[in-house]
Protein backbone atom coordinates (compact mmCIF):
# COMPACT_ATOMS: atom_id res chain seq x y z
CA UNK A 1 0.00 0.00 0.00
CA UNK A 2 1.38 3.44 -0.85
CA UNK A 3 2.02 6.16 1.70
CA UNK A 4 -0.74 8.32 0.18
CA UNK A 5 -3.30 5.54 0.59
CA UNK A 6 -2.19 4.91 4.21
CA UNK A 7 -2.44 8.62 4.98
CA UNK A 8 -5.89 8.79 3.43
CA UNK A 9 -7.13 5.77 5.43
CA UNK A 10 -5.64 7.21 8.63
CA UNK A 11 -7.35 10.56 8.07
CA UNK A 12 -10.61 8.82 7.22
CA UNK A 13 -10.50 6.80 10.46
CA UNK A 14 -9.58 9.84 12.55
CA UNK A 15 -12.39 11.83 10.96
CA UNK A 16 -14.85 9.04 11.72
CA UNK A 17 -13.78 8.31 15.30
CA UNK A 18 -13.37 11.90 16.54
CA UNK A 19 -17.09 12.79 16.31
CA UNK A 20 -17.97 9.49 17.96
CA UNK A 21 -15.67 10.18 20.91
CA UNK A 22 -16.98 13.75 21.20
CA UNK A 23 -20.57 12.55 21.11
CA UNK A 24 -19.99 10.48 24.23
CA UNK A 25 -19.94 13.57 26.48
CA UNK A 26 -21.02 13.18 30.07
CA UNK A 27 -22.57 9.87 31.03
CA UNK A 28 -26.33 10.04 31.62
CA UNK A 29 -26.62 13.85 31.71
CA UNK A 30 -29.84 13.94 29.75
CA UNK A 31 -31.30 11.11 31.83
CA UNK A 32 -30.52 12.61 35.23
CA UNK A 33 -33.04 14.79 36.97
CA UNK A 34 -32.13 17.47 39.48
CA UNK A 35 -34.12 19.31 42.17
CA UNK A 36 -33.90 22.59 40.19
CA UNK A 37 -34.98 22.23 36.57
CA UNK A 38 -35.81 24.68 33.78
CA UNK A 39 -36.60 24.35 30.08
CA UNK A 40 -33.82 25.23 27.64
CA UNK A 41 -35.72 28.44 26.79
CA UNK A 42 -35.83 29.38 30.47
CA UNK A 43 -32.12 28.60 30.89
CA UNK A 44 -31.26 30.81 27.89
CA UNK A 45 -33.22 33.70 29.42
CA UNK A 46 -31.69 33.20 32.87
CA UNK A 47 -28.02 32.87 31.86
CA UNK A 48 -25.60 34.96 29.84
CA UNK A 49 -24.35 33.40 26.61
CA UNK A 50 -21.02 32.49 28.27
CA UNK A 51 -22.75 30.98 31.32
CA UNK A 52 -25.09 28.97 29.09
CA UNK A 53 -22.20 27.61 27.00
CA UNK A 54 -20.39 26.32 30.11
CA UNK A 55 -23.26 25.35 32.42
CA UNK A 56 -25.67 23.83 29.88
CA UNK A 57 -23.38 22.82 26.98
CA UNK A 58 -20.40 21.69 29.08
CA UNK A 59 -18.03 24.22 27.55
CA UNK A 60 -14.77 25.46 29.06
CA UNK A 61 -13.81 29.10 29.48
CA UNK A 62 -10.34 30.30 28.48
CA UNK A 63 -7.71 29.95 31.20
CA UNK A 64 -7.02 33.18 33.14
CA UNK A 65 -10.22 34.79 31.80
CA UNK A 66 -12.24 34.75 35.03
CA UNK A 67 -11.89 37.43 37.71
CA UNK A 68 -12.73 34.69 40.24
CA UNK A 69 -9.30 33.19 39.60
CA UNK A 70 -7.84 36.18 41.48
CA UNK A 71 -10.57 36.45 44.14
CA UNK A 72 -8.97 36.38 47.61
CA UNK A 73 -11.80 37.50 49.91
CA UNK A 74 -13.61 35.25 52.36
CA UNK A 75 -16.90 33.90 51.06
CA UNK A 76 -18.80 31.22 49.20
CA UNK A 77 -18.80 30.21 45.54
CA UNK A 78 -22.28 29.34 44.27
CA UNK A 79 -23.55 27.85 41.02
CA UNK A 80 -24.29 30.72 38.60
CA UNK A 81 -27.27 28.76 37.30
CA UNK A 82 -29.25 28.18 40.48
CA UNK A 83 -27.37 29.72 43.42
CA UNK A 84 -26.51 26.41 45.10
CA UNK A 85 -23.48 26.86 47.36
CA UNK A 86 -20.67 24.74 45.93
CA UNK A 87 -17.32 25.81 47.43
CA UNK A 88 -15.89 27.78 50.35
CA UNK A 89 -13.04 30.26 49.98
CA UNK A 90 -11.31 28.30 52.77
CA UNK A 91 -10.63 25.45 50.31
CA UNK A 92 -9.55 27.64 47.37
CA UNK A 93 -5.90 27.48 46.35
CA UNK A 94 -3.64 28.79 43.60
CA UNK A 95 -3.21 25.89 41.19
CA UNK A 96 -1.36 27.80 38.47
CA UNK A 97 -3.84 26.49 35.88
CA UNK A 98 -5.74 29.72 35.24
CA UNK A 99 -9.03 28.46 36.66
CA UNK A 100 -10.42 28.85 40.20
CA UNK A 101 -9.38 25.69 42.05
CA UNK A 102 -10.53 24.12 45.30
CA UNK A 103 -9.48 21.02 47.21
CA UNK A 104 -12.94 20.19 48.57
CA UNK A 105 -16.56 21.11 47.70
CA UNK A 106 -19.21 21.99 50.25
CA UNK A 107 -21.36 19.08 51.39
CA UNK A 108 -24.24 18.64 48.94
CA UNK A 109 -22.79 21.26 46.60
CA UNK A 110 -21.62 19.18 43.67
CA UNK A 111 -21.98 15.82 42.00
CA UNK A 112 -19.67 14.02 39.63
CA UNK A 113 -19.96 11.85 36.55
CA UNK A 114 -17.64 10.35 33.97
CA UNK A 115 -16.90 12.53 30.93
CA UNK A 116 -15.52 11.00 27.70
CA UNK A 117 -15.50 14.19 25.58
CA UNK A 118 -11.77 13.97 24.94
CA UNK A 119 -11.92 10.25 24.21
CA UNK A 120 -10.71 9.16 27.65
CA UNK A 121 -12.47 9.20 31.03
CA UNK A 122 -12.34 12.32 33.19
CA UNK A 123 -14.36 13.18 36.28
CA UNK A 124 -16.81 15.96 35.44
CA UNK A 125 -18.15 18.14 38.26
CA UNK A 126 -21.70 19.47 38.11
CA UNK A 127 -24.01 21.38 40.43
CA UNK A 128 -25.91 18.96 42.68
CA UNK A 129 -29.04 21.13 42.48
CA UNK A 130 -29.41 21.97 38.76
CA UNK A 131 -26.87 19.71 37.03
CA UNK A 132 -24.98 22.64 35.51
CA UNK A 133 -21.43 21.83 34.37
CA UNK A 134 -18.89 23.46 36.69
CA UNK A 135 -15.58 21.86 35.66
CA UNK A 136 -13.53 18.74 36.38
CA UNK A 137 -11.74 17.20 39.36
CA UNK A 138 -8.20 15.85 39.18
CA UNK A 139 -5.97 13.89 41.59
CA UNK A 140 -3.13 16.44 41.68
CA UNK A 141 -4.34 18.83 44.39
CA UNK A 142 -2.89 19.73 47.78
CA UNK A 143 -3.41 18.09 51.17
CA UNK A 144 -5.64 17.21 52.86
CA UNK A 145 -7.59 15.70 49.92
CA UNK A 146 -5.09 15.53 47.05
CA UNK A 147 -7.93 16.75 44.80
CA UNK A 148 -8.04 19.75 42.45
CA UNK A 149 -11.57 20.85 41.64
CA UNK A 150 -10.76 22.93 38.56
CA UNK A 151 -13.82 25.14 38.00
CA UNK A 152 -14.97 27.47 35.26
CA UNK A 153 -15.27 30.89 36.90
CA UNK A 154 -18.19 31.84 34.65
CA UNK A 155 -20.14 28.92 36.17
CA UNK A 156 -19.75 30.36 39.67
CA UNK A 157 -20.92 33.46 41.54
CA UNK A 158 -18.86 34.71 44.48
CA UNK A 159 -20.77 35.71 47.62
CA UNK A 160 -18.52 37.67 50.03
CA UNK A 161 -18.91 36.91 53.72
CA UNK A 162 -18.02 34.23 56.23
CA UNK A 163 -16.58 31.17 54.52
N, C-alpha and C positions, 0 to 999 in steps of 0.2 A: 504494500500500500504506500502511496506517495505521501510526502510530508503535507502537501496541500489537502489531501483527502483526510488525513489524521486531524489536522487543524480544524477542518470543517466539521468533522464528527464531534470533536471536543467542544467546539463552540455551540453546536446544536444541542449536545447533552447539557452543557452549562445553562443555555438559554431555556431549556425545558425544566431543569431541576430547580433553578433559582426561584421562579414563581411558586412552585410547589412548596418549597421550604418557607417562603415568605407567607404563604397562605395559612401556614400552621398557626401562627400567632399565639395568643394565650389560650391555654387549655380551658375549655368550658365557659369562656366569658359570656357568650350569648345565652347559655343555659342557666347561669347563676342568677339568683334573684337577691336583691339587697333591700334592707329596710327603707332606704330612700330611693325612689325611682321616679324618673320623668321620661316623657316621650323625647325622641330626638329633636323635635321642633322646640320643645320646652328647654332642653339643654342648650340648643343654639341661641335661644333668647337670653338665657341666664349667664352664659359664659362668653368671654372674649374669644376671638378666633384662635388666638394662641392657646388659651386654656382648653378650648374644645379639642384642638388638635392633639394635645398631650393627654388630657383626662379621658376623652371619649374615643380617640383614634389611636391611642398608645404611642404617640409621637415622643420625640426627645428634643428638648430645647438645646441650643448651642451652649457649649461649656463657657463659663464665665459671663453669661448673658443675664443672669438673675441677680438683682440687688440682695436677695436673701442669702446669697453665698457669702456676703460680707457682713451680714447682720450679727451683731455681738450682744445686743440687749437681752435681758431676761424676759422670757415669755413662752408662748406656746405656738406651734405651727399646726394649722388646721387645713383640712382639705378645702381647696378653693371652689370645689363643686357643691359641697353640702355643709361645710363648717365643722365637720367632725374633727375633734382634736386628735392629731396623729403623733406629734413629737414634742418633746420638751427641749428648751434651749440648754438644759443641763447635760443632755446627751449629744449635743452638736459638737463636731470637731472639724478641724481643717484637714481635709483629705488630700488637698493638692490636685483634685480632679476637675475643679471648676463647677461643681454642683454642690448644693447644700448636703452635708453628710451627717449622719447620726449613727450612734452605736446601738441604740435600742429605741423601739417605738413605745408609745403609751399603750397601756393595756386596753384592748378593744379598739385601738386606733386603725390598725391595718390588717390586711390579709395577704396571703401570698398564693401564687400559682406558678406553674411551669410555663415558660415562654420559649418557643422555638423559632422566633422570627429571624434569627441569624443562622438558623440551621443546626444549632446545638442548644441544649437545655440551659436556661438561665432562670433564676428565681425572680419573678415579677412581683412588685409590691403594689397593692391597690388599696383604696379606702375601704374600710370594713363596712361603712354605712351606705355608700352609693356605688362602690365598685370602680370609681375613677382611677385610672392609671397614675401612679405617683412616681415610680422609678423601678429600681432593681436593688437587690441586696446581694452582697459579695462577702466572702470569707477572708477578707484582708483588712479588717478594721482593728481598732485598738482594744485593749482590755477595758472592761471586764468581759465583753462578749465575743470579741474577735470578728464582729460583723461590721460591715459598712453599708448602711442604708443610703444609697446614692439617689437623691430625689431631684426631680425637676422643680425648680423654684416657682415656675409659673403654675404648678399644680397645688401650691401651698399659699396660705395667707398667714402672715405673722401677727400675733396678738400680743402686744407688750404687756408685761405684768409679772406676777409671781410664776416661777417655772414649775 
